[in-house]
Amino acid sequence: MLGNLFVVVWDDGHESYYPLDELRRACPCAVCSGESDFFGRVSGRLPQVYTTDSFSLQSVEPVGNYALQLNWADGHSYGIWTFERLRALCPDCAP
């Protein structure tokens, strides 16, 4: 982390900087983003109430060799961020 930024240095040397508030608001978990059924309909997305702790990153844990789990100060730790998803969110990496 660097201030209010989450920094990823990729294997190819590229560095990505993600504002913590944007990462939290884009959480990929089923509670925050919902989940799709067989027909592609999204359900389960709940309105989120954020506090200051919602944007304070406490720790980061690897999930296998493909993702990271971000653990926030408000106790939210459900989102699994694949490296593919993180790289796609990088503003400098957009096609």
N, C-alpha and C positions, 0 to 999 in steps of 0.2 A: 504494500500500500504506500501511497504517496499522498499525504493529506487526505482529501476526500476522493481520491482516485484509487481504483484497483488496477494494478499494472500486471500485464502478462508479457513475458519475453518468450517468443516462440522459438522453436528449434531452428528456424531459418534466420534468426537474428532480429526479426521484426518486433517492435514493441507496440503493444496496444494499451491505451489508457481509457478506462471506463469510469465515469462518475458513479459513485456509490448509489446515489438516489435513483439514477436511471436503471442501474442493475436491479435494485430492489423492486422497482415498479414493473420491470420486465420479467419478474420471477416466472420460471417455466412450470412451477408445480401446479397440480390440478386445482388446488384451492384458489390460487391467484389467476391462473390462465384458463382454467377449465380443462376438460378433457373431451375428446370427440368420441361419439359412438360409431357403430358400424356404418352408419349413413353419413358420417361427417358432421353431424350436429354437435355443437359444443354445449356442454352443460357443466354445472358445478362451479362456475366462476362466481365467486362471492365478492361483494363490495369490500374493499380494504380500508381499514382505518390505520393511518400511519402516525407514529410518534417520532420523536428525535432518535430514540433507540432503533427504530426501524431502518435507519440509514447508517447505523454504526456497525461495521463489520467486525465480529469478534474473532473468527477463525475461518480457515479454509482447509478442507480435507480432500485428499484425492479419492476418487471413486474409480477403482480399477485403473486402467491405462487410457480411459476415454473421457473422463469428466472431473469436475470439481463440485464439492458441496460447500456452499457459502452459509455460514452460521452467523446470524444477526443478533444484536444485543437484546432485541425484544423477544427472543426465543424462536423466531422463525428459522427453520433449517430444512425445509422440505424440498426446495428446488435443486435439481441436479443439472448443472450447466455442462453440457458436452463441449469439448474443445471446438468441435465443428460449429456449434451455435455461438460460442464466444467469438470465434474468428469472424463469423458472418456479421456480428454486431459491430465489429471494428469499423469506425468511419473511414479509416485509411485503406481498408481492404475491400470496400464495396466495388463491384464490377462497373 
